[in-house]
Amino acid sequence: MRIVLVSLMTIDGKITKASETDIYNWTSIEDQNFFFSLVTKNNLIIMGSRTYEAVKKYIKLGKNQLRIVMTSNPKKYRDDCIPKKIEFTSESPKILTERLKKLKYQQILVVGGGRINASFFKANLVDELYLTIEPKIFGKGKPIIAEENLDISLKLISIKRLNKQGTLLLHYSK
């Protein structure tokens, strides 16, 4: 099973502003187009509960597409659950991916946030990383990787400039 993590951040490594969780208020249209093209191409998407809360008004449940929200409290979301469309779990990344592999899924798109990103890296499950860097500095905000002891080396595959402002799309592999 291939696991692809996609994220964006500011130059100073933030994925949200300190007081705002809606990333669509500050990300470039070019990054949004890239992100939604990945979402469209993948039939299995995993995110954390804070990411879910921040984007649930934008989620369009696709045909033959499962979204899994990782949370410490799946019961909190029982009214949001639609089997085989949007599900909630407290499983660890390793147990979750093993279960999904048995269901014949071949690729997972992990879309964050920082705690989920860290947990997948910590479990050594990420095969590829797409990282958009927006030319912004927030100072305060949530980091792309929640604080963890990690030592992971990746290999740069490509760099693409997305717009005149200097938004960059980096592609890494294990």
TILUMDREN-732403 format. One line per 3 residues: number of its first residue (from 1); their letters; for each residue x, y, z of N, C-alpha, C, O, CB. Coordinates in pm, 1 decimal. Atoms other than C-alpha are relative to their C-alpha. Glycine has a CB too. Layout:
NUM> A> X,Y,Z,X,Y,Z,X,Y,Z,X,Y,Z,X,Y,Z | ...
# end
This chain:
1> MRI> 84.2,-117.8,0.0,0.0,0.0,0.0,89.1,124.7,0.0,184.3,134.8,77.4,-96.0,-0.5,122.3 | -74.3,-124.8,11.5,131.2,341.7,-97.9,-71.9,108.2,81.2,-193.8,123.2,72.7,14.8,42.6,-149.5 | 56.9,-107.9,-80.8,79.6,632.3,142.1,64.0,131.5,-42.7,185.4,150.2,-34.9,21.9,-25.9,152.8
4> VLV> -43.0,-131.4,47.3,100.2,985.4,6.6,-55.5,104.2,96.3,-175.6,108.0,122.8,-48.0,27.2,-147.5 | 41.3,-108.5,-88.1,91.7,1282.0,242.7,7.5,128.8,-79.2,107.3,154.3,-146.7,88.7,7.3,128.7 | 1.5,-129.9,67.1,-5.1,1621.5,103.3,-25.3,106.8,104.9,-113.7,93.3,189.6,-108.2,5.3,-113.1
7> SLM> 16.5,-108.1,-96.8,32.0,1942.5,297.8,47.8,129.7,-63.2,114.2,130.6,-166.8,77.7,-29.7,131.7 | -55.2,-128.8,37.1,99.5,2308.4,262.2,42.9,69.0,126.3,-0.2,34.6,236.4,-101.5,85.8,-79.5 | -46.8,-75.0,-115.8,275.0,2550.5,486.5,51.2,136.1,-45.0,75.5,160.0,-163.2,110.3,-77.6,75.3
10> TID> -63.4,-128.3,22.8,404.8,2901.5,515.2,150.9,-21.0,0.6,199.1,-130.1,30.9,-43.1,104.6,107.2 | -146.2,7.8,-3.5,774.1,2975.5,486.5,49.2,-35.5,139.7,152.4,-101.1,154.0,62.1,132.7,-45.7 | -40.8,31.7,-136.9,791.3,2951.0,866.8,-65.5,-127.4,54.6,-68.6,-148.0,175.9,-32.9,116.0,90.7
13> GKI> 44.0,133.3,-39.6,629.4,2604.6,872.0,-136.5,-10.9,63.0,-165.0,-110.6,129.3,95.1,-54.5,91.5 | 133.8,3.0,-60.4,272.8,2690.2,977.2,-103.2,-47.5,-101.7,-95.8,-13.8,-219.9,-38.8,139.7,54.1 | 107.6,46.6,86.7,-35.2,2516.5,836.7,-130.7,73.7,28.2,-227.1,60.9,-47.3,-19.9,-150.1,17.2
16> TKA> 114.5,-86.3,-29.9,-283.5,2753.5,1003.5,51.6,125.7,67.3,161.4,128.7,122.9,-104.8,-72.8,90.3 | -27.1,-119.9,-79.0,-287.4,3103.1,1143.2,-37.8,-30.7,144.4,-115.9,-122.5,169.6,-79.2,124.9,-54.8 | 28.7,24.5,-142.1,-300.2,3122.4,1523.1,-148.6,10.4,29.5,-201.1,-66.9,109.6,76.8,98.5,87.8
19> SET> 139.7,-24.7,-33.4,-656.9,3251.6,1522.9,-97.9,-51.7,-105.2,-218.4,-29.5,-93.3,-21.4,146.6,19.6 | 87.6,40.9,109.4,-792.4,3090.7,1206.2,37.9,-138.9,-49.0,155.8,-167.6,-70.0,6.5,101.2,-115.6 | -28.4,135.0,47.1,-825.1,2730.9,1091.8,-34.4,-20.5,-146.4,1.6,-123.3,-203.8,-74.7,-99.1,82.9
22> DIY> 41.1,14.8,139.5,-969.3,2790.8,743.9,115.2,34.7,-93.6,142.5,152.0,-119.1,-122.0,89.1,-30.2 | -116.1,-23.1,86.2,-670.8,2745.8,513.3,-37.5,62.1,-133.8,46.6,124.2,-198.7,73.0,-129.9,-23.7 | 39.2,-52.3,130.6,-870.9,2844.5,207.5,-4.1,152.6,-1.6,-18.4,212.4,-108.2,-135.7,-55.6,-39.7
25> NWT> -5.7,-145.9,-6.3,-857.1,3206.0,327.1,139.4,54.1,-34.2,154.2,173.4,-61.0,-41.0,47.4,138.8 | -134.7,-51.2,25.1,-481.6,3225.5,268.5,80.4,-79.1,-103.0,189.1,-35.9,-141.5,75.3,2.9,127.6 | -74.9,78.4,98.6,-375.8,2955.6,22.2,-27.7,49.6,-141.1,-133.7,105.6,-169.2,-35.4,-148.8,11.4
28> SIE> 13.7,-43.2,138.8,-321.7,3027.1,-344.7,-98.0,-89.5,-74.9,-118.0,-205.6,-39.1,136.4,-0.3,-70.3 | 91.4,77.4,83.6,-571.0,2915.3,-606.4,75.8,-114.4,-68.2,18.5,-220.5,-93.1,-67.8,91.1,-105.8 | -80.6,104.5,63.5,-287.7,2717.5,-767.9,18.8,-119.3,92.8,11.2,-234.2,49.4,136.3,55.7,-41.7
31> DQN> -11.2,110.6,-95.3,-232.9,2515.3,-450.4,-134.1,-69.6,15.6,-139.6,-192.6,18.6,50.3,50.3,136.6 | 132.3,60.0,-13.2,-606.7,2461.5,-411.7,-31.7,-89.4,-119.4,-85.8,-198.6,-102.3,-106.7,108.7,14.3 | 22.9,81.8,119.5,-628.1,2335.9,-771.2,80.0,-129.7,5.7,28.1,-236.3,-27.5,36.8,78.7,-126.4
34> FFF> -83.0,120.2,-12.1,-338.2,2094.6,-711.3,-58.6,-94.6,104.8,-73.7,-214.2,79.7,145.4,37.7,37.0 | 52.6,81.8,-108.8,-481.9,1972.1,-381.2,-127.2,-73.2,-43.4,-139.0,-194.2,-23.9,-28.1,87.1,123.5 | 126.6,63.9,38.0,-830.1,1907.8,-521.0,17.6,-98.6,-114.8,-61.7,-191.9,-127.8,-102.4,105.7,-38.9
37> SLV> -27.5,100.5,103.4,-683.4,1727.0,-822.3,46.6,-130.2,64.0,10.3,-238.3,17.6,106.3,51.6,-99.8 | -42.1,120.9,-72.4,-514.4,1485.1,-579.2,-119.3,-66.8,68.7,-134.4,-188.9,63.5,108.6,34.6,104.4 | 117.2,54.3,-68.6,-834.8,1444.7,-378.1,-88.9,-74.7,-99.3,-138.8,-183.1,-69.2,-79.8,112.8,69.8
40> TKN> 84.6,61.6,102.5,-1027.5,1366.0,-697.1,56.4,-133.7,-47.9,-19.1,-225.6,-79.5,-15.9,94.5,-118.4 | -65.5,120.4,51.9,-773.2,1101.6,-802.1,8.2,-113.5,102.6,38.9,-227.1,66.6,139.1,34.6,-47.3 | -16.5,100.5,-105.3,-775.3,916.9,-468.8,-134.5,-43.2,56.2,-223.2,39.0,78.9,88.5,54.2,112.3
43> NLI> 126.5,49.9,-53.4,-1050.3,692.2,-336.7,4.1,-23.1,151.1,-93.2,-70.9,209.3,-37.5,-128.5,-69.6 | -13.4,14.9,-144.7,-919.4,688.2,23.2,78.1,117.9,55.0,194.9,137.4,21.2,69.6,-133.9,36.4 | -60.1,-122.0,-54.2,-846.0,1006.5,217.0,-10.2,-4.8,151.6,-116.0,-34.7,207.1,-69.7,128.1,-56.8
46> IMG> -4.6,2.2,-146.6,-740.3,1029.4,581.5,37.6,138.6,50.3,127.0,204.3,-3.1,101.2,-107.0,51.8 | -28.6,-128.5,-62.9,-745.2,1339.2,799.4,-25.4,-10.0,149.2,-85.6,-106.1,197.2,-85.5,112.7,-62.3 | 26.9,-8.0,-142.9,-751.4,1436.0,1163.0,-130.3,74.1,27.1,-186.6,137.0,-62.5,115.6,68.7,72.2
49> SRT> 128.9,-60.6,-35.1,-1057.2,1562.8,1347.5,3.3,152.7,-7.6,-97.0,214.8,-42.8,-40.9,-43.2,139.9 | -7.6,-146.9,9.9,-932.8,1923.0,1362.5,-3.6,44.8,-145.4,-64.9,146.3,-178.4,128.1,52.7,68.0 | 8.0,-29.5,143.3,-879.0,1921.9,987.9,-143.2,-18.1,-48.3,-195.0,64.3,-123.6,96.4,-90.7,-80.8
52> YEA> 138.5,24.6,37.3,-1223.8,1771.9,945.7,-89.0,115.9,42.6,-169.9,164.6,-36.5,-49.7,-130.4,62.2 | 81.9,-111.4,-49.5,-1380.4,2043.4,1161.6,22.0,126.4,-83.3,-71.6,202.1,-109.2,32.1,28.3,147.9 | -31.8,-120.6,75.8,-1201.5,2312.0,960.9,-52.0,-4.1,-143.6,-80.5,100.5,-201.9,148.9,21.3,-1.1
55> VKK> 35.9,9.1,142.2,-1302.0,2178.9,617.5,-133.0,-69.1,-27.9,-170.7,-83.0,-144.2,107.4,-72.3,-73.2 | 119.0,81.2,26.0,-1625.3,1985.5,665.2,-103.4,71.2,-86.1,-177.9,5.4,-158.7,-63.2,-40.5,130.2 | 96.5,-71.3,84.0,-1831.6,2259.4,501.0,38.4,-5.3,-148.3,-45.3,20.4,-234.8,-11.5,145.5,45.4
58> YIK> -46.0,8.4,139.0,-1621.6,2212.8,184.3,-2.3,-142.5,-55.8,7.6,-161.6,-177.0,140.0,55.4,-10.5 | -11.5,139.4,43.6,-1625.2,1831.6,172.0,-117.3,-38.8,-89.1,-234.0,-19.4,-55.1,7.5,-94.0,121.3 | 99.1,56.8,91.1,-1805.9,1680.6,-122.7,29.0,-148.9,-5.8,133.1,-191.1,-56.0,5.3,66.9,-144.3
61> LGK> -21.3,144.3,-4.9,-1847.1,1309.3,-72.4,-12.3,-56.9,-140.5,-117.4,-48.9,-204.1,-101.1,-68.3,96.1 | -4.2,53.6,134.6,-1744.2,1140.9,-394.4,-49.1,-143.0,-7.9,-51.8,-215.8,91.4,138.7,8.1,-53.3 | 40.7,137.0,25.0,-1872.7,822.6,-547.3,124.0,-88.1,10.3,228.9,-54.4,-44.5,-69.0,-14.6,-139.6
64> NQL> -111.6,93.2,-18.4,-1648.6,529.9,-449.6,121.0,65.6,66.6,235.2,30.9,36.4,41.2,-58.2,-133.9 | -108.7,-66.5,-71.1,-1443.6,755.9,-222.1,-31.0,-4.0,149.7,-138.7,36.8,193.2,18.9,147.8,-50.1 | 14.6,8.7,-145.0,-1393.6,693.6,149.8,91.1,102.5,66.4,209.1,113.3,33.2,32.4,-142.9,50.4
67> RIV> -77.8,-91.8,-83.5,-1280.3,961.7,392.5,-4.6,-54.2,141.7,-110.9,-85.7,195.2,-55.5,147.9,-7.0 | -9.6,47.4,-138.0,-1158.0,850.3,730.9,57.7,112.0,84.3,161.6,169.6,51.8,87.7,-129.2,10.6 | -43.9,-103.0,-93.1,-1125.4,1095.0,1016.5,54.5,-69.4,123.8,-16.2,-145.5,190.0,-116.5,98.1,36.3
70> MTS> -62.8,56.5,-119.1,-882.5,996.1,1289.8,-27.4,93.8,116.8,-2.7,214.1,109.7,153.9,-21.0,-20.7 | 39.3,-77.5,-117.1,-1001.0,1108.9,1631.1,12.2,-86.6,124.5,1.1,-209.0,117.0,-144.3,53.9,-15.3 | -2.0,76.3,-125.0,-964.2,1008.5,1993.3,-141.4,-30.6,47.4,-160.1,-110.8,138.9,76.4,76.7,108.5
73> NPK> 138.2,17.0,-43.3,-1343.9,1024.2,2022.4,-93.8,-20.1,-119.8,-167.7,71.7,-155.4,-44.8,121.5,82.5 | 87.5,23.6,115.4,-1523.5,862.1,1724.4,-149.0,15.7,31.1,-226.6,53.1,-56.8,24.5,-137.9,-53.8 | 142.1,-10.9,-36.4,-1855.2,860.3,1916.4,-51.7,143.4,-15.5,-170.1,164.5,-41.6,-21.3,-47.6,144.5
76> KYR> 38.2,-141.0,14.5,-1857.7,1240.7,1902.2,-55.5,28.1,-140.0,-135.5,119.9,-158.1,121.0,91.4,28.1 | 37.0,-24.4,140.0,-1907.7,1214.2,1524.2,-99.8,-101.4,-54.9,-116.2,-111.9,-176.5,123.5,-0.9,-85.8 | 89.5,106.0,49.1,-2163.4,932.8,1507.2,-108.2,53.3,-93.2,-151.7,-18.4,-183.2,-65.1,-71.3,117.1
79> DDC> 102.6,-56.1,88.8,-2418.8,1166.4,1344.6,56.2,39.9,-136.0,-19.3,53.8,-232.3,-64.8,120.8,65.3 | -64.7,-36.7,126.6,-2166.8,1261.3,1073.0,39.7,-122.3,-82.4,69.4,-110.4,-201.2,123.1,85.3,27.3 | -47.5,122.2,65.0,-2079.0,901.4,987.6,-96.5,-45.5,-110.0,-217.5,-54.7,-89.4,18.1,-111.9,103.9
82> IPK> 73.9,60.4,111.3,-2192.1,767.4,649.5,85.7,-117.6,-45.0,186.8,-97.9,-112.5,-27.9,104.2,-119.7 | -83.9,116.0,32.6,-2061.7,411.1,608.6,43.3,-1.1,-147.0,-36.2,21.8,-238.2,-74.9,-128.9,32.2 | -65.5,7.7,130.6,-1823.4,374.6,312.2,12.1,135.3,-70.4,51.3,141.9,-186.9,-75.4,-95.2,-88.3
85> KIE> -15.4,-135.5,53.6,-1830.2,754.4,260.4,87.4,85.0,91.8,189.5,140.1,50.5,-137.5,66.5,-18.7 | -78.2,-72.8,-100.4,-1708.5,921.0,579.9,-13.0,-73.9,132.5,-122.3,-89.6,186.9,-47.9,149.2,13.5 | -4.2,80.1,-121.5,-1603.4,722.6,883.6,99.3,59.4,98.1,187.2,136.7,59.9,36.5,-145.5,-31.9
88> FTS> -80.9,-56.4,-107.9,-1437.5,801.9,1215.7,62.0,-114.3,78.7,-4.6,-213.6,108.0,-85.4,91.9,93.0 | -69.9,108.2,-68.3,-1177.7,593.5,1397.0,101.8,55.0,99.6,152.9,166.0,84.9,69.4,-91.2,-101.6 | -106.4,-31.9,-95.6,-942.3,599.8,1692.9,117.9,-96.2,-17.0,207.4,-100.8,67.4,-53.9,-6.0,145.2
91> ESP> -109.5,93.9,25.9,-715.3,333.4,1541.3,130.9,75.9,-22.2,131.0,190.3,-67.8,-32.2,-88.7,-122.7 | -131.2,-57.1,29.5,-343.3,401.3,1522.2,22.1,-4.7,-151.6,-44.0,-82.4,-220.5,113.8,-76.9,76.1 | -27.6,6.1,143.7,-201.7,472.3,1173.8,37.6,-140.5,-47.9,-5.3,-183.5,-154.9,111.3,96.3,-34.3
94> KIL> -43.5,133.8,41.1,-41.1,127.5,1163.8,-117.7,-97.6,-7.4,-132.9,-168.4,-107.0,106.0,-53.4,97.2 | 115.1,91.0,-1.8,-355.7,-65.3,1260.6,-100.3,39.0,-109.0,-156.0,-47.4,-176.7,-68.6,1.5,139.3 | 92.4,-47.1,102.5,-570.6,150.8,1032.9,48.0,-39.7,-139.8,-30.5,-90.5,-219.8,-16.4,152.0,9.2
97> TER> -50.3,33.9,134.0,-346.7,99.5,729.8,-0.7,-150.4,-23.4,-26.2,-194.9,-135.3,141.8,54.8,-19.3 | 7.7,145.7,15.1,-327.7,-275.1,793.8,-143.1,-43.5,-32.1,-164.2,-129.9,-117.3,49.5,-70.4,128.2 | 140.5,31.6,26.0,-708.1,-291.4,802.7,-39.0,39.6,-142.2,-107.3,-35.7,-211.7,-90.8,71.2,101.6
100> LKK> 35.7,-48.9,133.5,-739.7,-85.9,484.8,67.9,-81.0,-110.1,12.4,-99.7,-218.4,37.4,147.3,-13.9 | -71.0,85.6,96.0,-482.4,-299.3,307.5,-78.7,-129.3,-22.9,-89.5,-176.6,-136.1,143.9,-32.3,50.5 | 81.3,121.8,11.2,-696.9,-606.9,380.3,-127.1,24.4,-81.1,-182.2,-68.5,-140.0,-36.5,-52.4,139.2
103> LKY> 117.7,-36.1,78.9,-988.0,-421.6,217.5,37.3,31.5,-145.3,-46.0,77.6,-223.5,-70.9,120.3,63.2 | -50.7,-13.6,138.1,-773.5,-402.1,-100.4,22.4,143.5,-46.9,32.5,167.8,-167.1,-95.1,-65.7,-93.7 | -38.7,-135.4,39.9,-704.4,-28.2,-94.5,148.0,-1.6,-36.1,227.7,-68.1,29.9,-29.2,104.1,114.0
106> QQI> -138.5,0.1,45.3,-381.8,42.8,-279.7,73.8,128.3,33.7,196.7,129.5,40.1,5.0,-22.5,-147.6 | -64.8,-126.9,-31.6,-318.1,407.2,-192.4,-85.6,79.5,97.2,-208.5,78.4,90.6,25.8,81.7,-127.9 | 63.7,-89.4,-96.3,-398.9,644.9,91.4,54.6,139.4,-23.4,175.0,157.8,-41.8,24.6,-46.7,147.6
109> LVV> -40.3,-139.5,2.5,-393.2,1022.2,66.2,-24.6,56.5,139.2,-138.9,64.7,183.9,-77.7,81.1,-109.9 | 8.6,-58.0,-134.6,-319.9,1175.3,408.0,4.9,151.3,-16.7,96.6,205.2,-78.6,117.0,-51.9,94.8 | 11.3,-143.8,21.4,-427.2,1538.9,426.3,13.4,82.6,128.6,-22.7,200.3,129.8,-131.7,30.1,-65.0
112> GGG> -32.5,-76.7,-118.7,-329.6,1637.8,782.3,-107.3,-3.1,106.2,-209.0,-71.7,95.6,26.9,139.7,-37.4 | -93.8,-107.3,-28.1,-316.3,1817.0,1016.0,128.8,-48.7,63.2,172.7,-161.8,42.5,-63.8,100.7,89.1 | -132.4,21.3,-55.5,4.0,1836.7,1212.9,15.4,-125.3,84.1,118.0,-192.9,75.8,36.7,115.4,80.8
115> RIN> -7.8,121.5,-83.1,-72.3,1557.7,1460.6,-8.8,-126.3,-84.8,63.3,-223.2,-61.1,-111.9,-0.3,105.1 | 14.8,115.9,88.1,-184.8,1317.3,1188.6,126.6,-15.2,-84.0,176.7,-126.4,-100.7,-125.9,14.7,-91.4 | -125.7,5.7,76.1,119.3,1406.7,975.7,109.9,-63.4,84.2,179.8,-153.8,38.4,42.8,141.4,-46.0
118> ASF> -103.4,53.4,-89.4,347.6,1337.4,1272.0,-21.1,-148.0,27.8,75.1,-224.8,29.3,1.6,77.5,131.5 | 25.5,140.2,-34.8,176.6,1008.2,1356.6,31.8,-93.2,-117.1,81.7,-203.6,-95.4,-146.3,-18.4,43.2 | -32.9,83.4,116.0,213.7,873.5,1000.9,150.6,-3.5,-24.4,204.5,-108.1,-60.4,-72.2,51.7,-125.2
121> FKA> -146.1,0.9,12.3,579.0,982.0,983.2,63.1,-83.1,111.0,155.6,-160.3,85.7,55.4,143.4,3.5 | -55.2,74.2,-113.7,648.2,839.6,1329.8,-14.3,-150.6,-20.3,73.6,-227.2,19.2,-69.6,42.2,130.2 | 22.5,141.9,27.9,501.0,504.4,1220.0,74.0,-45.8,-126.8,62.3,-161.1,-168.3,-150.2,-27.2,-14.5
124> NLV> -79.1,28.8,120.1,729.4,520.9,913.1,-88.4,-52.6,-114.3,-53.2,-149.5,-181.5,110.3,-102.6,32.7 | 96.0,46.0,98.3,431.2,487.1,679.8,-5.6,86.5,-126.7,-65.8,45.6,-225.9,-135.2,-5.3,62.5 | 11.6,-92.2,113.3,474.9,783.2,441.7,99.7,-38.0,-110.2,220.2,-46.9,-86.6,23.9,146.2,46.3
127> DEL> -83.5,32.4,116.3,604.9,690.7,94.8,33.6,123.6,-82.8,142.8,133.5,-138.7,-70.1,-102.7,-87.7 | -18.5,-121.7,77.9,563.1,1029.9,-73.7,-56.1,118.1,76.1,-148.1,103.9,156.7,-66.7,-11.9,-138.2 | 47.3,-124.5,-59.0,515.9,1389.3,35.1,-8.8,105.0,-109.1,88.6,131.8,-179.6,93.2,47.0,115.1
130> YLT> 17.1,-119.3,81.8,371.0,1673.2,-169.0,-13.7,115.9,97.1,-102.1,115.3,182.8,-125.1,-11.1,-97.0 | -2.7,-112.1,-93.2,446.3,1999.7,8.4,-3.7,130.7,-77.8,87.8,161.3,-154.2,125.4,-6.2,90.5 | 8.5,-133.5,58.5,328.7,2339.6,-108.0,49.5,99.6,103.8,9.7,95.1,220.2,-146.2,33.8,-45.9
133> IEP> -48.7,-107.2,-86.9,513.9,2635.6,39.0,-54.3,131.8,-53.3,-21.2,174.9,-163.7,156.9,2.0,6.8 | 56.0,-130.4,35.2,320.2,2960.1,31.3,93.1,108.6,54.1,141.9,96.9,166.5,-145.6,16.9,57.0 | -91.6,-106.0,-43.7,530.2,3280.0,51.1,-65.5,93.0,102.2,-91.4,210.3,74.9,48.0,81.1,-120.5
136> KIF> 62.0,-73.2,-110.4,377.2,3391.1,380.3,72.5,-37.0,129.0,133.7,-143.3,139.1,-153.3,-31.8,10.6 | -56.5,25.3,-132.9,498.4,3417.1,739.0,-107.9,36.1,101.9,-158.7,148.2,102.5,133.4,83.2,24.5 | 102.2,-23.8,-101.7,253.8,3381.1,1028.8,58.2,19.2,139.7,-4.4,83.5,224.0,-97.5,-114.6,1.8
139> GKG> -55.2,-7.5,-134.7,485.2,3353.4,1329.1,-69.3,-97.4,93.9,-7.5,-192.1,142.5,-11.9,141.5,54.2 | 77.5,90.1,-85.1,210.3,3189.0,1533.6,-97.1,-79.4,-86.5,-149.9,-29.2,-185.8,-76.4,78.9,110.3 | 91.1,87.5,71.8,0.1,2898.7,1414.8,37.6,-144.2,26.2,130.4,-172.8,101.9,1.6,30.0,-150.6
142> KPI> -28.4,142.1,-19.6,-6.7,2521.8,1397.4,111.2,-43.6,-94.5,111.7,-6.0,-211.7,-127.1,-85.5,-22.7 | -110.5,46.7,84.3,310.2,2351.3,1269.7,-43.1,-114.8,-90.8,-140.2,-185.1,-62.9,117.7,-44.0,86.9 | 28.7,107.0,95.8,311.5,2112.1,975.7,14.5,-138.3,63.7,-56.4,-231.9,26.5,92.9,11.5,-121.1
145> IAE> -20.6,124.8,-74.0,437.6,1836.4,1208.3,-9.6,33.2,148.5,66.1,116.0,199.1,139.4,-66.9,-35.3 | 10.4,-18.8,-144.3,324.7,1823.9,1570.4,130.8,-45.7,63.9,200.6,-132.2,10.8,-122.1,-78.4,58.9 | -127.6,28.2,-65.1,614.2,1808.1,1811.6,15.4,-147.9,33.0,-60.2,-203.6,112.6,13.5,82.6,126.5
148> ENL> -33.6,141.4,-17.6,760.6,1457.8,1800.8,150.5,-15.4,-18.6,214.5,68.5,-82.1,-79.2,-91.2,-101.0 | -138.9,33.7,29.0,1105.4,1303.7,1807.4,3.7,-80.2,-128.7,-30.7,-198.3,-130.6,65.1,-79.2,117.2 | -6.0,63.8,131.0,1156.8,1224.3,1441.2,138.2,21.1,-60.9,206.0,119.5,-31.3,-110.2,55.8,-93.7
151> DIS> -123.9,-14.1,77.3,1459.0,1167.4,1218.9,-23.8,-70.0,-133.2,12.2,-186.5,-150.3,125.6,-61.1,76.8 | 43.6,58.3,126.5,1331.5,1109.7,866.3,69.9,71.8,-114.1,71.4,194.8,-119.9,-154.3,8.7,-15.6 | -63.3,-56.5,119.0,1521.9,1161.5,543.6,-85.7,-30.8,-121.4,-132.5,-143.2,-139.8,143.8,-55.6,-18.8
154> LKL> 76.4,14.4,122.8,1340.2,1217.5,217.4,87.7,41.9,-117.5,189.8,108.6,-101.0,-130.6,84.2,5.1 | -73.3,-34.0,122.0,1458.6,1252.4,-140.3,-88.0,90.8,-84.8,-203.0,57.7,-113.6,41.6,-128.5,-79.8 | 73.7,-93.5,83.0,1352.2,1552.7,-348.4,-13.9,-56.0,-141.2,85.6,-90.4,-205.0,69.6,137.4,-2.5
157> ISI> 30.3,49.0,134.4,1185.2,1438.6,-672.0,-14.6,116.8,-97.1,39.4,113.8,-207.7,-128.5,-85.2,1.1 | 21.3,-113.9,89.4,1075.4,1773.0,-815.8,-36.2,125.7,77.3,-81.4,120.2,191.7,-109.3,-31.7,-101.0 | 39.4,-131.9,-50.3,1020.9,2144.0,-753.9,-74.2,68.4,-113.9,-27.7,69.4,-227.8,125.2,85.9,48.7
160> KRL> 77.3,-70.8,102.2,753.9,2340.1,-938.3,-46.1,133.5,56.8,-103.6,139.1,165.4,-121.8,-85.0,-47.7 | 51.6,-131.6,-39.2,681.6,2711.1,-915.5,-143.0,9.7,-50.2,-168.6,-8.2,-169.3,88.8,117.3,-57.4 | 141.4,0.9,36.1,302.7,2748.4,-910.7,-55.1,135.1,-45.0,-155.3,140.2,-116.3,-79.2,-48.0,115.5
163> NKQ> 52.3,-132.6,36.5,259.6,3125.4,-951.4,108.9,106.7,9.1,222.3,78.2,47.6,-118.4,38.1,90.9 | -94.9,-112.4,0.4,427.2,3467.4,-978.6,43.6,40.5,140.1,153.4,93.2,158.2,-61.6,119.5,-69.8 | -36.5,-33.6,-138.3,420.8,3517.1,-599.5,113.9,-87.4,51.1,185.7,-48.6,143.3,-121.4,-14.7,91.7
166> GTL> -106.4,89.0,-43.7,657.8,3222.6,-564.3,-47.4,-118.5,80.6,31.7,-179.3,152.8,97.6,75.4,79.2 | 49.0,121.5,-63.3,433.7,2948.0,-431.0,71.1,-118.4,-63.4,73.8,-131.3,-185.8,-154.9,-13.1,-13.8 | -75.9,115.4,48.8,638.1,2628.2,-460.7,-68.9,-129.6,35.8,-126.9,-142.4,143.6,141.3,0.7,56.6
169> LLH> 48.6,134.8,-25.7,527.0,2267.5,-489.7,120.5,-93.5,-2.9,185.6,-109.5,-106.1,-109.1,-43.2,-104.8 | -111.0,93.9,-12.3,787.1,2018.9,-366.5,-55.5,-140.9,5.5,-158.5,-165.6,68.2,86.1,30.5,125.5 | 41.7,140.9,-0.9,757.5,1645.8,-425.0,117.9,-82.7,50.5,226.4,-78.8,-7.6,-46.4,-48.3,-143.9
172> YSK> -102.5,82.5,-62.7,956.7,1406.6,-204.6,-43.5,-146.0,0.5,-162.5,-176.8,-4.0,28.6,48.2,143.5 | 28.9,141.1,-22.6,982.0,1031.0,-176.0,91.3,-50.2,110.6,185.3,18.0,151.5,18.6,-83.7,-130.5 | -78.8,64.2,-105.7,1123.2,797.5,87.7,138.7,-32.5,-49.6,219.9,-87.0,25.3,-68.9,-127.2,50.0
# end
